[in-house]
Amino acid sequence: MADKKQTLIGHLGELRRRLILILAVNLMAAALCFYRVDLLMDYLLRLAGGIKLIYISPAELFLVTIKLALTAGIVLCLPLTLYQLWAYVAKGLYKNEKLVTAVTLGVGGLFFAAGVMFAYGVVLPVTLGFFQEIQVSPVTAMVSIQEFVSFAGALLVAFGIVFEMPVVAALLAQLGVLKAKTLAKHRGPLILIIFVIAAAITPPDVVSQLLMGIPMAALLELSIGVCWLIEKSKQRRLKKAQQPEPSQASVA
């Protein structure tokens, strides 16, 4: 019992050290980002186009810069954060589980970055352009900087998460929870659900809905392909494991 207690204390101590390291590095990165927050703000303000941005409270602009610096610091340190968490969890995993976890984290990061870049380069400009076209003669558009940054950040994160669909499908297929045949069988209803979601979270114009709906439908097809490949790989490994050893076959 004492050994188990010591082991538990050791694990908790290691987790505490790793979390402290993650927090310290993220705060340092955020401080560096705050030092050059003007560059980060410039990238976001380029998307505003003709929108006139204002701040309506004395501390609003300062709080927005802090929020932006913190977010940028967390994103920059994400590889280190994921590595520290993986290094802690990996000690209790088998060799093949370590490989699957490492590949999933790496590919997941790439897909998330691809979603953010797609939203920044395509979706946000089109969406903001649509909103700017809505004009009411007595009303002048003056958007709060806090609302603008929150809107842009939410859309960027949303697309990053949406692009994780194939990674989640791969994990579920590896666990045997999800089958390619099941996804393919329900492809029609799933695509309908995808476009309903796209219509709900984008402006009410066809272009914006297609910009989200088409990539999500393509990611669904990619998810089906990934599940199929994983299932075929598992079947090959199972057949190989069931084959008798050459020496055993010759003796028989």
C-alpha positions as CSV (number, residue, x, y, z in Angstrom):
1,M,0.0,0.0,0.0
2,A,2.8,2.4,0.9
3,D,4.5,1.7,-2.5
4,K,1.3,2.5,-4.4
5,K,0.9,5.7,-2.4
6,Q,4.5,6.7,-3.2
7,T,3.9,5.9,-6.9
8,L,0.7,8.0,-6.9
9,I,2.5,10.9,-5.2
10,G,5.4,10.6,-7.7
11,H,2.9,10.7,-10.7
12,L,1.1,13.8,-9.2
13,G,4.5,15.5,-8.6
14,E,5.5,14.9,-12.2
15,L,2.2,16.2,-13.5
16,R,2.5,19.3,-11.3
17,R,6.0,20.0,-12.6
18,R,4.9,19.7,-16.2
19,L,1.9,21.9,-15.7
20,I,4.0,24.6,-14.0
21,L,6.4,24.4,-17.0
22,I,3.6,24.7,-19.4
23,L,2.1,27.7,-17.5
24,A,5.5,29.5,-17.3
25,V,6.4,29.0,-21.0
26,N,2.9,30.1,-22.1
27,L,3.1,33.3,-19.9
28,M,6.6,34.1,-21.3
29,A,5.3,33.6,-24.9
30,A,2.3,35.8,-24.1
31,A,4.6,38.6,-22.7
32,L,6.7,38.4,-25.9
33,C,3.6,38.6,-28.1
34,F,2.3,41.6,-26.1
35,Y,5.6,43.3,-26.8
36,R,4.8,43.1,-30.6
37,V,1.0,43.0,-30.3
38,D,0.8,45.7,-32.9
39,L,1.8,43.2,-35.6
40,L,-0.9,40.7,-34.5
41,M,-3.5,43.5,-34.4
42,D,-2.4,44.6,-37.9
43,Y,-3.1,41.1,-39.3
44,L,-6.6,41.1,-37.8
45,L,-7.4,44.7,-38.8
46,R,-6.5,43.9,-42.5
47,L,-9.7,41.8,-42.5
48,A,-11.8,44.7,-41.3
49,G,-11.6,46.5,-44.7
50,G,-14.0,49.5,-44.6
51,I,-15.4,48.7,-41.1
52,K,-14.8,51.5,-38.7
53,L,-13.6,50.0,-35.4
54,I,-14.0,51.8,-32.1
55,Y,-13.7,51.1,-28.4
56,I,-16.4,52.2,-26.1
57,S,-14.8,51.9,-22.7
58,P,-11.4,53.3,-21.5
59,A,-9.9,49.8,-20.8
60,E,-11.4,48.0,-23.8
61,L,-8.5,48.4,-26.2
62,F,-6.0,47.4,-23.6
63,L,-7.9,44.3,-22.6
64,V,-8.2,43.3,-26.3
65,T,-4.5,43.5,-26.7
66,I,-3.9,41.4,-23.6
67,K,-6.5,38.8,-24.8
68,L,-4.8,38.7,-28.3
69,A,-1.3,38.3,-26.8
70,L,-2.5,35.5,-24.5
71,T,-4.2,33.7,-27.4
72,A,-1.1,34.1,-29.6
73,G,1.2,32.8,-26.8
74,I,-1.0,29.8,-26.2
75,V,-1.1,29.0,-29.9
76,L,2.7,29.4,-30.3
77,C,3.3,27.1,-27.3
78,L,0.8,24.5,-28.3
79,P,3.4,22.1,-29.7
80,L,5.3,22.2,-26.3
81,T,2.1,21.9,-24.4
82,L,1.0,18.9,-26.3
83,Y,4.4,17.3,-26.0
84,Q,4.5,17.7,-22.2
85,L,1.0,16.2,-21.9
86,W,2.0,13.4,-24.3
87,A,5.2,12.7,-22.4
88,Y,3.3,12.3,-19.2
89,V,0.6,10.0,-20.6
90,A,3.0,8.0,-22.8
91,K,4.6,6.3,-19.8
92,G,1.5,4.3,-19.3
93,L,1.0,3.4,-23.0
94,Y,2.2,0.5,-25.1
95,K,4.6,1.1,-28.0
96,N,1.9,1.0,-30.7
97,E,-0.4,3.3,-28.5
98,K,2.5,5.8,-28.2
99,L,2.9,5.8,-32.0
100,V,-0.8,6.3,-32.6
101,T,-1.0,9.1,-30.0
102,A,2.0,10.9,-31.3
103,V,0.8,10.7,-34.9
104,T,-2.7,11.9,-33.9
105,L,-1.4,14.9,-32.1
106,G,0.9,15.9,-35.0
107,V,-1.7,15.4,-37.7
108,G,-4.4,17.0,-35.5
109,G,-2.2,20.1,-35.2
110,L,-1.7,20.3,-38.9
111,F,-5.4,20.0,-39.6
112,F,-6.2,22.6,-37.0
113,A,-3.7,25.0,-38.6
114,A,-5.2,24.3,-42.1
115,G,-8.7,25.2,-40.8
116,V,-7.5,28.4,-39.2
117,M,-5.6,29.5,-42.4
118,F,-8.6,28.6,-44.6
119,A,-10.9,30.7,-42.4
120,Y,-8.5,33.6,-42.3
121,G,-7.7,33.6,-46.0
122,V,-11.2,32.8,-47.5
123,V,-14.1,32.6,-45.0
124,L,-13.5,35.8,-42.9
125,P,-13.0,38.1,-45.9
126,V,-16.2,36.9,-47.6
127,T,-18.2,36.9,-44.4
128,L,-17.1,40.4,-43.4
129,G,-17.6,41.6,-47.0
130,F,-21.2,40.4,-46.8
131,F,-21.9,42.3,-43.6
132,Q,-20.4,45.5,-45.0
133,E,-22.8,45.3,-48.0
134,I,-25.8,45.6,-45.6
135,Q,-26.4,49.3,-45.5
136,V,-29.2,51.3,-43.9
137,S,-29.0,55.0,-44.8
138,P,-29.5,56.6,-41.3
139,V,-27.2,54.0,-39.6
140,T,-23.4,54.3,-39.6
141,A,-21.5,51.1,-39.0
142,M,-19.1,51.5,-36.0
143,V,-18.0,48.1,-34.6
144,S,-16.4,47.7,-31.2
145,I,-12.9,46.4,-31.4
146,Q,-13.6,43.8,-28.7
147,E,-16.6,42.4,-30.7
148,F,-14.7,42.3,-33.9
149,V,-11.7,40.4,-32.4
150,S,-14.1,38.0,-30.6
151,F,-16.1,37.4,-33.8
152,A,-12.9,36.8,-35.9
153,G,-11.4,34.6,-33.2
154,A,-14.5,32.5,-32.8
155,L,-14.7,31.9,-36.5
156,L,-11.0,30.9,-36.8
157,V,-11.3,28.5,-33.9
158,A,-14.5,27.0,-35.3
159,F,-12.9,26.2,-38.6
160,G,-9.9,24.8,-36.8
161,I,-12.1,22.4,-34.8
162,V,-14.2,21.5,-37.9
163,F,-11.0,20.5,-39.8
164,E,-10.3,18.0,-36.9
165,M,-13.1,15.7,-38.3
166,P,-10.8,13.2,-40.0
167,V,-8.5,13.0,-37.0
168,V,-11.5,12.3,-34.7
169,A,-12.8,9.7,-37.2
170,A,-9.3,8.0,-37.3
171,L,-9.2,7.8,-33.5
172,L,-12.7,6.3,-33.3
173,A,-11.9,3.9,-36.1
174,Q,-8.7,2.8,-34.3
175,L,-10.8,2.1,-31.2
176,G,-13.3,0.2,-33.3
177,V,-16.2,2.6,-32.4
178,L,-16.6,4.0,-35.9
179,K,-16.9,2.0,-39.2
180,A,-16.4,3.3,-42.8
181,K,-19.4,1.4,-43.8
182,T,-21.6,3.2,-41.2
183,L,-20.4,6.7,-42.4
184,A,-20.9,5.7,-46.1
185,K,-24.4,4.3,-45.4
186,H,-25.5,7.6,-43.7
187,R,-23.6,9.9,-46.1
188,G,-26.8,11.6,-47.4
189,P,-28.2,12.6,-44.0
190,L,-24.8,13.6,-42.7
191,I,-24.2,16.0,-45.7
192,L,-27.7,17.5,-45.1
193,I,-26.8,18.0,-41.4
194,I,-23.5,19.6,-42.5
195,F,-25.2,22.2,-44.7
196,V,-27.8,22.9,-42.0
197,I,-25.0,23.6,-39.5
198,A,-23.2,25.7,-42.1
199,A,-26.4,27.7,-42.7
200,A,-26.8,28.2,-39.0
201,I,-23.3,29.5,-38.2
202,T,-22.7,31.6,-41.3
203,P,-24.3,34.7,-42.7
204,P,-27.5,34.1,-44.7
205,D,-25.9,34.1,-48.1
206,V,-25.2,31.2,-50.3
207,V,-21.5,31.9,-50.8
208,S,-20.7,31.8,-47.1
209,Q,-22.7,28.7,-46.5
210,L,-21.0,26.9,-49.4
211,L,-17.5,28.0,-48.1
212,M,-18.2,26.1,-44.9
213,G,-20.5,23.3,-46.2
214,I,-18.3,22.1,-49.1
215,P,-15.1,21.7,-47.0
216,M,-17.0,19.9,-44.3
217,A,-18.5,17.6,-46.9
218,A,-15.0,17.0,-48.3
219,L,-13.7,16.3,-44.8
220,L,-16.5,13.8,-44.3
221,E,-15.4,11.9,-47.5
222,L,-11.8,12.1,-46.2
223,S,-13.0,10.7,-42.8
224,I,-14.6,7.7,-44.6
225,G,-11.4,7.0,-46.5
226,V,-9.3,7.2,-43.3
227,C,-11.7,4.8,-41.5
228,W,-11.5,2.4,-44.5
229,L,-7.7,2.4,-44.5
230,I,-7.5,1.9,-40.7
231,E,-9.9,-1.1,-40.9
232,K,-7.9,-2.7,-43.8
233,S,-4.7,-2.2,-41.8
234,K,-6.2,-3.8,-38.7
235,Q,-7.5,-6.8,-40.8
236,R,-4.0,-7.3,-42.3
237,R,-2.4,-7.3,-38.9
238,L,-5.0,-9.7,-37.6
239,K,-4.5,-12.2,-40.5
240,K,-0.7,-11.9,-40.0
241,A,-1.1,-12.7,-36.3
242,Q,-3.2,-15.7,-37.0
243,Q,-0.7,-17.3,-39.4
244,P,1.4,-20.1,-37.9
245,E,5.1,-19.7,-37.4
246,P,7.1,-21.3,-40.3
247,S,8.8,-23.7,-37.8
248,Q,5.5,-24.8,-36.4
249,A,4.1,-25.4,-39.9
250,S,7.0,-27.6,-40.9
251,V,6.8,-29.7,-37.6
252,A,3.2,-30.3,-38.2
